[in-house]
Amino acid sequence: MNNRVMKKIYVFCCSNSLDKEQLSGVCSRADGITVKTISLPCSGKVDVPYLMKAFETGADGAVIVTCKKNECQNNEGNLRAQKRAEAVESLLEEIGMGAGRMAVIELKDDTKQTLGEINNFFNKIINLPKSNLCSNSVKE
């Protein structure tokens, strides 16, 4: 039996950049990761409370997949997503979870390269300590 603790990662994806079908290969990993994919009409729709809720419900990491720079169909949605991810990363550090649990990955011309970056983020999360944010919550 694998004694590695199961990790939970959220993938927030702009529906204009990648779809769930393209993500299915990298997200169907069986090596200690549970992946929850959330499709958004634009990566700019993700906000700080929504990202923090992912960590409150047990996420060990979260990644936002955005459109290419200057190619967002909603003007600056990808830039807003980046700023919000930075704010969440700062909050996670402030509450003692440490850095590196939040990432923004910009869509590349080669989808395989984008999926490779997502996979690299997964590998990084595997090596981090288990998130304890939800275990500190009051449970009834």
C-alpha positions in Angstrom: 0.0 0.0 0.0 1.2 3.5 -0.9 2.0 5.4 2.3 2.0 8.8 0.5 -0.8 11.1 1.5 -3.4 11.7 -1.2 -3.1 15.3 -2.5 -6.0 17.3 -3.9 -5.5 19.9 -6.7 -8.0 22.2 -8.3 -7.5 23.2 -11.9 -9.4 26.4 -12.9 -9.5 26.6 -16.7 -10.7 29.2 -19.1 -13.1 27.5 -21.4 -11.6 29.6 -24.2 -8.1 28.1 -23.6 -8.5 24.4 -22.8 -11.5 22.2 -22.4 -12.0 19.2 -20.0 -11.3 16.8 -22.8 -7.8 18.2 -23.4 -7.2 18.2 -19.6 -8.4 14.6 -19.1 -5.0 13.0 -19.7 -3.1 15.0 -17.2 -5.9 15.1 -14.7 -6.5 11.4 -14.6 -3.3 10.7 -12.8 -3.4 7.8 -10.4 -0.3 8.5 -8.3 -1.7 10.1 -5.2 -3.5 13.1 -6.7 -7.1 13.9 -6.9 -7.8 16.6 -9.5 -10.9 18.7 -9.6 -11.4 20.6 -12.8 -13.5 23.7 -12.9 -14.3 25.3 -16.3 -14.8 29.0 -16.3 -16.1 31.3 -19.0 -12.9 33.4 -18.5 -10.0 32.9 -16.1 -10.8 36.5 -14.9 -14.0 35.2 -13.4 -12.0 33.4 -10.6 -11.7 35.6 -7.5 -9.8 35.5 -4.2 -12.7 34.1 -2.1 -13.4 31.3 -4.7 -9.7 30.3 -4.7 -9.4 30.4 -0.9 -12.6 28.2 -0.7 -10.7 25.6 -2.7 -8.0 25.5 0.0 -10.6 25.6 2.8 -12.1 22.5 1.4 -8.8 20.6 1.3 -6.9 21.6 -1.8 -3.2 21.2 -1.5 -2.7 23.3 -4.7 -4.6 25.3 -7.3 -3.7 26.2 -10.8 -5.4 28.6 -13.2 -5.0 28.0 -16.9 -5.4 31.3 -18.8 -5.4 32.5 -22.4 -2.2 33.8 -24.0 -1.1 37.3 -23.0 -3.0 39.9 -25.2 -5.3 37.2 -26.5 -8.0 37.1 -23.8 -11.4 37.3 -25.4 -12.5 39.3 -22.4 -9.8 41.9 -22.7 -7.8 41.4 -19.5 -9.3 38.4 -17.8 -6.0 36.6 -17.8 -4.2 39.5 -16.1 -6.9 39.7 -13.4 -6.5 36.0 -12.8 -2.7 36.5 -12.4 -3.2 39.3 -9.8 -5.8 37.2 -7.9 -3.5 34.2 -7.8 -0.7 36.4 -6.4 -3.0 37.6 -3.7 -4.0 34.1 -2.8 -0.4 33.0 -2.7 0.4 35.8 -0.4 -2.6 34.9 1.9 -1.5 31.3 2.0 2.0 32.3 3.1 0.5 34.6 5.7 -1.5 31.9 7.3 1.4 29.5 7.4 0.8 27.2 4.4 3.9 28.3 2.6 4.5 29.4 -1.0 4.2 27.4 -4.2 0.6 26.1 -3.8 -0.9 28.5 -6.4 0.1 28.7 -10.1 -1.0 30.4 -13.2 -0.2 28.7 -16.5 -0.6 30.6 -19.8 -1.8 28.5 -22.7 1.0 27.8 -25.2 0.8 27.3 -28.9 1.6 23.6 -28.3 -1.1 22.2 -26.0 1.2 19.4 -24.9 3.6 22.0 -23.5 0.8 23.5 -21.5 -0.2 20.1 -20.2 3.4 19.5 -19.3 3.5 22.6 -17.2 0.4 21.5 -15.4 2.0 18.1 -14.8 5.1 19.9 -13.4 2.9 21.8 -11.0 1.3 18.6 -9.9 4.8 17.1 -9.2 5.7 20.1 -7.2 2.5 19.8 -5.0 3.2 16.1 -4.4 6.4 17.1 -2.6 4.8 19.8 -0.4 3.4 19.0 3.1 -0.3 18.2 3.2 -2.4 21.3 3.4 -3.7 21.8 6.9 -6.1 24.7 6.3 -9.3 22.6 6.4 -8.1 20.5 9.3 -8.0 23.7 11.4 -11.6 24.5 10.6 -14.3 23.9 13.2 -16.2 20.7 12.4 -19.6 19.9 13.7 
